[in-house]
Amino acid sequence: MQNDTFIHPQALVEPGASIGAGAHIGPFCHVGPEVVLGERTRLISHVVITGATTIGSDCTIHPQAVLGGPPQSTGHKGGRTTLTIGDKCIIREFVSINTGTDFGRGATTIGDNGHFLAYVHIAHDCAIGNNVTMTNGATLAGHIEVGDFVGIGGLSAIHQFTRIGHNAFIAGGSMILGDVIPYAMVGGNRATLRGMNVVGMKRSGVPKAEILKLRQAYRMLFDRTHPLAENIEAAREKFADSVYAMKVIDFLTARGKRQFTLPPLKGAADDDADDQD
């Protein structure tokens, strides 16, 4: 029955772990004493979940994933920190996700409907939104913020303290050293902006008229004939009626610890998106 919890006799679930109704724990899994496992979440086999880790309902976790391990940080002094993963996440083979640090947020958090493919690594103190996809081998350093509906291509690596805005798309093999504005496409070794993520915006329901405004705002914001601060104020006035454009403008003004936003590839702010709607 759906509400029957299954724990394979060759799995180790330590005393103190909380296992939700309908959860399935396959052979050779190890679930630590502070773990909370949501309803109907499935650990296929050979999964290790340790630390103060809470996983939501209806998740699927594949073999060799290690969740809730201590942060890989020499500054961490061993204090109790946490990992929280939302509902309906798919975590594939050899994914590793660490808890927070006692000098940082103290927590690593992941939203709902995430899809993390094989060999993804998410380091300490990251805050990941909903509907995020990270493909094979993508790596996040510590203290990174990732918005909703973000796609991160395989073998990409993102520098610590970086912010990735909502609906951004990062091409495979990219090296991200600075913040990525919402709705953007970025790519390259020492990545640069390559235009707006039109396909991603359409898929998430952004109206066509708003996509056009966003592309106009992008060109204005990154017009290198004027200082960025001046462009921000001009765009704020011109696009005050666009919720989506204002998200980009607010992102640029609420600077993170990196204090660096990825620039466009070209000297002028062309929008290289291949969709001409």
Number of C-alpha atoms within 10 A of each C-alpha: 5 9 11 13 17 15 17 14 11 13 17 17 20 14 11 12 17 17 22 19 17 19 24 22 29 22 18 19 23 21 27 21 17 18 25 21 27 22 22 24 26 22 27 17 21 20 25 21 27 24 20 22 27 22 24 20 22 20 26 19 26 22 21 20 23 22 28 25 21 23 22 15 12 8 11 17 11 11 12 14 25 26 27 20 24 20 20 20 26 19 25 21 19 21 24 23 26 28 30 31 28 18 12 16 17 19 23 29 25 24 20 20 20 25 20 25 21 22 22 25 22 27 26 33 29 30 22 22 21 20 19 25 21 27 21 22 22 25 23 26 18 25 24 23 20 26 20 20 23 26 24 29 21 21 18 25 23 23 18 21 21 26 29 29 23 24 27 27 27 30 19 22 19 22 21 25 21 24 26 29 26 27 29 28 26 28 20 17 13 14 24 23 24 23 21 27 24 26 15 19 20 12 10 11 8 14 11 13 10 16 21 15 16 24 22 16 25 25 18 21 24 22 17 16 11 11 11 15 12 11 20 21 13 15 20 19 10 14 17 13 12 16 12 19 26 19 16 24 23 14 20 21 11 10 13 17 13 14 12 15 20 16 20 23 18 14 11 14 20 20 22 17 15 11 10 7 8
